[in-house]
Amino acid sequence: MAEQIIQKLLKRRCSIWPECACHRLWLHWQERLEEDRLTFDELAAADMSIFYMLSCVSEHCPDRKVRGSASVQLLNSWWDRQRREEELTKEFCEARRAQG
């Protein structure tokens, strides 16, 4: 019974958007990534929270355009590593930078 309730809640649209943490992270990283070039340590610290935020927004955001944008961003192969639960490494970042 509890599992069914959890699954039902997970399939719903967010009722507190734009007051939720995902919206705050969305705005923060949108601005920060446009302005700054992050150090590896900053990127490594942000990587997982950005992935989970995009995942939540792509599934639960009531704003169709934002939900679609998050879904498109998750199609980037950068996030394949997160899906495999692999840690971000400097080697990975350097290889991605070399690819252009």
Stockholm file with secondary structure:
# STOCKHOLM 1.0

chainA/1-100         MAEQIIQKLLKRRCSIWPECACHRLWLHWQERLEEDRLTFDELAAADMSIFYMLSCVSEHCPDRKVRGSASVQLLNSWWDRQRREEELTKEFCEARRAQG
#=GR chainA/1-100 SS CHHHHHHHHHTSCCSSTTSSHHHHHHHHHHHHHHHCCCCHHHHHHHHHHHHHHHHHHHHHCSCHHHHHHHHHHHTSGGGHHHHTTCCCCHHHHHHHHHHC
#=GC SS_cons         CHHHHHHHHHTSCCSSTTSSHHHHHHHHHHHHHHHCCCCHHHHHHHHHHHHHHHHHHHHHCSCHHHHHHHHHHHTSGGGHHHHTTCCCCHHHHHHHHHHC
//
